[in-house]
Amino acid sequence: MAPAAAPPERLPSLTGTRFLAALLVLAFHASSEGLFADRGTAGVLAALLGKAGWAGVSFFFVLSGFVLAWSAGPHGARPGFRRRRIARIHPAHLVTTLTAMALLVAGGTGLTWAEVVPNLLLAQAWFPQPEIFVSGNPVSWSLSCELLFYLSFPPMWRALCRIRAGRLWWWAGALAAAVVCVPPLAGHLLPGGPVLTMPDGTVTLHQYWFVYVLPPVRALEFVLGAVMARVVREGKWIGLRPLPATALAAAGYAAATRVPYLYGLAAATVVPIALLVAALAHADRTGRRGWLAARPVVRLGELSFALYLVHRLVLGYGHRALGADRGWSTPVAALLVLAALAVSLALAWLLHTLVEIPALRRWARPRPRPAPPRPHPAAPPGPAGHASPN
């Protein structure tokens, strides 16, 4: 019998960083909600946070690949992997999506089965129509990508484990290059269609969907994260520490605000993000943990998935409740954003406590195998050698 695999080393800094990634997405949506009446302030926020949502989602995809590969180790995914991962995301998705749909119907917005069914099945990102891939709870399109990652992870990881350690960096470079090549490929394959006018360029709707939403394309970042997990595990890390890695990530983000629109969605930030994730994991592994590993931050990181799911609904419907077309002075708008964060955290805690944890307890634990039947002992012989009656 093969020896049992050792439990994976804990990486609390990566858990804590998930909260910061969720905050990036929340900050992006808050800056685009129209809460700030002052045009100067709104312009500054748009310039600073205009790519924060894209960077946060890319971070989640790379981190997802890294963490799953780190947990799997060299022996492959554990039995029941797919069931556990679906139990991790789908119940909370159903609760928030059904809530979003109920709010839409209550507000007088009709829904079609073409919008509802793909969303509930986490297939919405496969459709290039915005009314489908951002239907219901708009942020849940990324879970459609995660579902593909989870379903394909076991065979993908077996293939990655066959890569020799000395070639891991070559594979990481090839995957990063593939992400950079996606925007020009989209421009070549999908030149026509409805046009989207962005502050930093014009693209077609289908190009945007191909580069940012389509699950197989976003899987490149997920696989890159898995390769980086092997880089750290195999002792091939280059020694980059979290602080300079953070500086590189900031430089990548600054570049994302300057490059053509499609390149700013993931291509400009994917390499710094992959290096930052690996640097944080290496720091955890070598005992050089920083403030991201502090228990309060880790606890917030544990709420990050639920926070991601609820924050857009809080911002959007909170704004509607106060006046859909209203804007406020900068101090008041800032307080409203902080209030939205507080409400989102409270709802995230409820979703995590009442839905995520019970679902994981119910479906994510290995199912006990029934014990084989034990044979009855032979009855002792009776008098004169006859079998004793039962």
GIVEN-V806212 format. One record per residue. N is the residue number from 0. RES is the residue in one small letter. OMEGA is omega in whole degrees, 0 to 359 (NA if undefined). Layout:
N_RES_OMEGA + N_RES_OMEGA
This chain:
0_m_180 + 1_a_178 + 2_p_179 + 3_a_179 + 4_a_177 + 5_a_178 + 6_p_181 + 7_p_176 + 8_e_181 + 9_r_180 + 10_l_185 + 11_p_180 + 12_s_179 + 13_l_176 + 14_t_178 + 15_g_181 + 16_t_178 + 17_r_179 + 18_f_179 + 19_l_178 + 20_a_177 + 21_a_177 + 22_l_177 + 23_l_181 + 24_v_179 + 25_l_180 + 26_a_178 + 27_f_181 + 28_h_177 + 29_a_181 + 30_s_181 + 31_s_184 + 32_e_180 + 33_g_181 + 34_l_186 + 35_f_182 + 36_a_181 + 37_d_185 + 38_r_178 + 39_g_178 + 40_t_180 + 41_a_179 + 42_g_178 + 43_v_180 + 44_l_178 + 45_a_179 + 46_a_183 + 47_l_189 + 48_l_185 + 49_g_178 + 50_k_184 + 51_a_179 + 52_g_179 + 53_w_182 + 54_a_180 + 55_g_179 + 56_v_178 + 57_s_178 + 58_f_179 + 59_f_181 + 60_f_178 + 61_v_181 + 62_l_180 + 63_s_177 + 64_g_181 + 65_f_185 + 66_v_180 + 67_l_178 + 68_a_179 + 69_w_180 + 70_s_182 + 71_a_183 + 72_g_185 + 73_p_185 + 74_h_179 + 75_g_180 + 76_a_179 + 77_r_178 + 78_p_181 + 79_g_183 + 80_f_184 + 81_r_180 + 82_r_181 + 83_r_183 + 84_r_177 + 85_i_176 + 86_a_180 + 87_r_188 + 88_i_194 + 89_h_180 + 90_p_179 + 91_a_176 + 92_h_180 + 93_l_182 + 94_v_184 + 95_t_180 + 96_t_177 + 97_l_175 + 98_t_179 + 99_a_180 + 100_m_177 + 101_a_178 + 102_l_178 + 103_l_180 + 104_v_179 + 105_a_178 + 106_g_176 + 107_g_179 + 108_t_179 + 109_g_178 + 110_l_176 + 111_t_178 + 112_w_178 + 113_a_176 + 114_e_188 + 115_v_188 + 116_v_178 + 117_p_181 + 118_n_182 + 119_l_180 + 120_l_183 + 121_l_176 + 122_a_190 + 123_q_183 + 124_a_179 + 125_w_183 + 126_f_182 + 127_p_180 + 128_q_180 + 129_p_180 + 130_e_176 + 131_i_188 + 132_f_171 + 133_v_178 + 134_s_179 + 135_g_175 + 136_n_192 + 137_p_185 + 138_v_187 + 139_s_176 + 140_w_182 + 141_s_177 + 142_l_174 + 143_s_175 + 144_c_181 + 145_e_179 + 146_l_176 + 147_l_180 + 148_f_184 + 149_y_182 + 150_l_184 + 151_s_188 + 152_f_184 + 153_p_178 + 154_p_178 + 155_m_183 + 156_w_176 + 157_r_178 + 158_a_181 + 159_l_180 + 160_c_178 + 161_r_179 + 162_i_177 + 163_r_185 + 164_a_182 + 165_g_181 + 166_r_184 + 167_l_181 + 168_w_176 + 169_w_178 + 170_w_178 + 171_a_179 + 172_g_179 + 173_a_179 + 174_l_178 + 175_a_178 + 176_a_179 + 177_a_178 + 178_v_180 + 179_v_182 + 180_c_183 + 181_v_181 + 182_p_178 + 183_p_176 + 184_l_178 + 185_a_179 + 186_g_180 + 187_h_185 + 188_l_188 + 189_l_185 + 190_p_185 + 191_g_178 + 192_g_178 + 193_p_185 + 194_v_174 + 195_l_178 + 196_t_181 + 197_m_179 + 198_p_184 + 199_d_175 + 200_g_179 + 201_t_178 + 202_v_175 + 203_t_179 + 204_l_182 + 205_h_175 + 206_q_178 + 207_y_180 + 208_w_182 + 209_f_185 + 210_v_192 + 211_y_190 + 212_v_190 + 213_l_186 + 214_p_181 + 215_p_178 + 216_v_180 + 217_r_177 + 218_a_177 + 219_l_179 + 220_e_177 + 221_f_180 + 222_v_176 + 223_l_177 + 224_g_179 + 225_a_178 + 226_v_179 + 227_m_176 + 228_a_177 + 229_r_178 + 230_v_180 + 231_v_182 + 232_r_184 + 233_e_179 + 234_g_181 + 235_k_181 + 236_w_186 + 237_i_178 + 238_g_179 + 239_l_182 + 240_r_186 + 241_p_184 + 242_l_176 + 243_p_176 + 244_a_176 + 245_t_177 + 246_a_177 + 247_l_178 + 248_a_177 + 249_a_178 + 250_a_177 + 251_g_178 + 252_y_178 + 253_a_178 + 254_a_181 + 255_a_179 + 256_t_185 + 257_r_185 + 258_v_175 + 259_p_192 + 260_y_184 + 261_l_179 + 262_y_180 + 263_g_182 + 264_l_179 + 265_a_189 + 266_a_184 + 267_a_187 + 268_t_190 + 269_v_181 + 270_v_177 + 271_p_179 + 272_i_179 + 273_a_178 + 274_l_180 + 275_l_179 + 276_v_181 + 277_a_180 + 278_a_178 + 279_l_179 + 280_a_179 + 281_h_178 + 282_a_176 + 283_d_185 + 284_r_183 + 285_t_175 + 286_g_179 + 287_r_183 + 288_r_179 + 289_g_186 + 290_w_178 + 291_l_179 + 292_a_178 + 293_a_187 + 294_r_178 + 295_p_180 + 296_v_178 + 297_v_179 + 298_r_176 + 299_l_177 + 300_g_178 + 301_e_178 + 302_l_191 + 303_s_180 + 304_f_178 + 305_a_177 + 306_l_178 + 307_y_184 + 308_l_188 + 309_v_193 + 310_h_183 + 311_r_178 + 312_l_179 + 313_v_181 + 314_l_185 + 315_g_183 + 316_y_173 + 317_g_177 + 318_h_178 + 319_r_181 + 320_a_181 + 321_l_183 + 322_g_189 + 323_a_183 + 324_d_183 + 325_r_169 + 326_g_185 + 327_w_175 + 328_s_185 + 329_t_179 + 330_p_181 + 331_v_180 + 332_a_178 + 333_a_177 + 334_l_178 + 335_l_177 + 336_v_178 + 337_l_177 + 338_a_178 + 339_a_177 + 340_l_180 + 341_a_179 + 342_v_180 + 343_s_178 + 344_l_179 + 345_a_178 + 346_l_177 + 347_a_178 + 348_w_178 + 349_l_180 + 350_l_180 + 351_h_185 + 352_t_187 + 353_l_183 + 354_v_185 + 355_e_184 + 356_i_177 + 357_p_179 + 358_a_178 + 359_l_179 + 360_r_184 + 361_r_189 + 362_w_187 + 363_a_181 + 364_r_178 + 365_p_179 + 366_r_180 + 367_p_178 + 368_r_179 + 369_p_180 + 370_a_178 + 371_p_180 + 372_p_180 + 373_r_180 + 374_p_177 + 375_h_177 + 376_p_179 + 377_a_180 + 378_a_178 + 379_p_181 + 380_p_177 + 381_g_179 + 382_p_177 + 383_a_174 + 384_g_179 + 385_h_180 + 386_a_179 + 387_s_177 + 388_p_179 + 389_n_NA
